[in-house]
Amino acid sequence: MNLNHVFVCGHPALDFAATLRARRSTRFEMFVTPDRLNAWYLESGLVDTITPGEEDDVREAIAVREAIYQLVTNRRLDKDFDRQALAVLNGAARKTPATPQLTLTGRHTEATPEQALATVARQAVELLSGPDVPLMKECGNPECTRVYIDRSRGMRRQWCGMESCGNKYKAAAYRARKKTASAVTA
């Protein structure tokens, strides 16, 4: 599986939750090292520079990510929030977030991994208490477990992203139809 971080969910907290891929099957962990975690913070645009991380930062990030995923799932399925997940998320959100600064060349956000994680946690709080809750959907690819914000007209979007899931699924369905058609005509 490719190690590139993907940002298709329409919200940073959902993209963060999606860093454990294929939760129902092969489970592919994106945060395998402090460098991979920091790469996500940088690639997401959350921060411009980040101090080197430690293994503890990875463990904490994974705990918060799993809490976010649990709470998003609770909200999507219209269930009460898991209390332990709430405690983990709120604990991270209480910490000092990354703070943007104005420099001579524009906006610059420098952070520690803990500050970057606090920022993600706060974004998750905003998402889960805000107007986009009804727009959260899980990808239609049964192998994918990404949750995304569906802002399409009529809320008809089925895939987290066309490149990551939609094209693969549609191509497989096309091949299956073509195979069935050729079997029928034979």
Secondary structure, 3 states (H helix, E strand, C coil): CCCCCCCCCCCHHHHHHCCEECCCCCCEECCCCHHHHHHHHHHCCCCCEECCCCHHHHHHHHHHHHHHHHHHHHHHCCCCCCHHHHHHHHHHHCCCCCEEEEECCEEEEEECHHHHHHHHHHHHHHHHCCCCHHHEEECCCCCCCCEEECCCHHHCCCCCCHHHHHHHHHHHHHHHHHHHHHHHHC
